[in-house]
Amino acid sequence: MPETRRSFAYPTHHLLGVVDDPAAAAGAASALTGAGFAPAEVTLLRGSEGADRLDGLGEVGGWWRRMVRGFQYMTMDQMPDFRTYEAAIRDGRVVVAVRVSDRPRMLTARNALVAAGGHFINYFGRLSTEEFTRWRGPELPLPDYLRR
């Protein structure tokens, strides 16, 4: 499965979910491609490289990314989720990101992530976000103001 190295400035038209078991995340990716998603539409974010691609506070991307993230935190209610996804990756979990823009395919992707044990599943649309499942399991080391 090809993975691009681009950062996620904002995951417009992406469904993101945390899968605790890396093997289950790979199974979810296989299920997604089996359901008709192109390999380029499915990204597994794992390890320090995956966490750096999310770069929730702009610490990796330099001063420009920090400015962009600061603006996003003030204007977008789901931006704290980036820190949760990043912390989950640094904790050894995998974030599965699926690029999808229509609802039926988005629900198919959601179902595949749920079947793989996914949680903290959110869809980031163009004008809105949708939360499907909350965080499950031990809390991550995040400041209280980032918890929902």
KAUR-V324124 format. One record per residue. N is the residue number from 0. RES is the residue in one letter. SS is DSSP state (@ for helix, = for strand, . for the rest). Layout:
N/RES/SS  N/RES/SS
This chain:
0/M/.  1/P/.  2/E/.  3/T/.  4/R/.  5/R/.  6/S/.  7/F/.  8/A/.  9/Y/.  10/P/.  11/T/.  12/H/.  13/H/=  14/L/=  15/L/=  16/G/=  17/V/=  18/V/=  19/D/.  20/D/.  21/P/@  22/A/@  23/A/@  24/A/@  25/A/@  26/G/@  27/A/@  28/A/@  29/S/@  30/A/@  31/L/@  32/T/@  33/G/@  34/A/.  35/G/.  36/F/.  37/A/.  38/P/@  39/A/@  40/E/@  41/V/=  42/T/=  43/L/=  44/L/=  45/R/.  46/G/@  47/S/@  48/E/@  49/G/@  50/A/@  51/D/@  52/R/@  53/L/@  54/D/.  55/G/.  56/L/.  57/G/.  58/E/.  59/V/.  60/G/.  61/G/@  62/W/@  63/W/@  64/R/@  65/R/@  66/M/@  67/V/@  68/R/@  69/G/@  70/F/@  71/Q/@  72/Y/@  73/M/@  74/T/@  75/M/.  76/D/.  77/Q/.  78/M/.  79/P/@  80/D/@  81/F/@  82/R/@  83/T/@  84/Y/@  85/E/@  86/A/@  87/A/@  88/I/@  89/R/@  90/D/.  91/G/.  92/R/.  93/V/=  94/V/=  95/V/=  96/A/=  97/V/=  98/R/=  99/V/.  100/S/.  101/D/.  102/R/@  103/P/@  104/R/@  105/M/@  106/L/@  107/T/@  108/A/@  109/R/@  110/N/@  111/A/@  112/L/@  113/V/@  114/A/@  115/A/.  116/G/.  117/G/.  118/H/=  119/F/=  120/I/=  121/N/=  122/Y/=  123/F/=  124/G/.  125/R/.  126/L/.  127/S/.  128/T/=  129/E/=  130/E/=  131/F/.  132/T/.  133/R/.  134/W/.  135/R/.  136/G/.  137/P/.  138/E/.  139/L/.  140/P/.  141/L/.  142/P/.  143/D/@  144/Y/@  145/L/@  146/R/.  147/R/.
